[in-house]
């Protein structure tokens, strides 16, 4: 019995429709072995964990019957294997979706990302992402790494993002990000009233108690992070003080604004992950308590065009749900592009 190899079924690859069911008759070399162990030897181009998933999905049968991964094979058993797509097979599949394009030319595309949209495929979100939508909107982006995405926003954060349409533009934008010449400004609603202006200069690392969270850390693996903030306005709602901040990033660490603002005692309203310092809700019906995502919006983006070198700045007001909350709290106007950091 020869060892089976099929290069199109590697870890993380899709399985073409032409791949047939594989049939193997067990001889004395694998009689008495566990099914998953024998399969790992018979199909070395597919990881053992993937093969176990195939067995669990009923894609592997022995003598016409579904079995468990611990099933012990016998001499002359007939094993049928139906190769299955990898979980991430849809990651680079074009999916038409409405994109709010703010600016576009041959080199770059600037868009206003809505909340609840995942930017890049990952475990649990292999389809329906912004990357899928970009591939449908600009099919040529399949030739650009990560479909031209050079920076990300959290799924529940709305606002401006730039996408490179060519490899040269992507390389230039990445260099600008590394040189910190790309200006990214966010509006945030937080609890409490921080100083009129401030800087949070604190390294960020993964929280060992919760793999989904990050925290200010002094460990060697923590990465430097620096966030500037300026208070635009403040109000009181149902006994809680709430402030409207503008935040400007020097670095772009995962969850940076969320981590830094929680660290200084002013967590974002609605943040499901960074909320340990939230005060007790003093009244039913407080306007901010029903907001179901972090109140964070990327409102301003400035960069040097990768071809013309002209400096561009775009401004985008908050998404409808955040704009509604801000107006209910008495904040505004929300369509003014004045740069609070440029004010003395």
Secondary structure, DSSP 8 states (H G I E B T S, - for coil): ---B--GGG-TT----TT---EEEE--TTTTTSBHHHHHHHHBTTS-HHHHHHHHHTT-EEETTEE--TT-B--TT-EEEE-----TTTTTT--------EEEE-SSEEEEEE-TT--SS-BTTBSSSSHHHHHHHH-GGGGGSGGGGB-S---TT-EEEEEEESSHHHHHHHHHHHHHT-SEEEEEEEEES---SEEEEE--EEE-TT-TT-EEE--STT-B--EEEEEEEEEEEETTEEEEEEEEEESS--TTHHHHHHHHTT--BTT-SSS-TT-----STT-GGGG--S--EEEEEEEEE-TTT--EEEEE----HHHHHHHHHTT---SS----GGG--
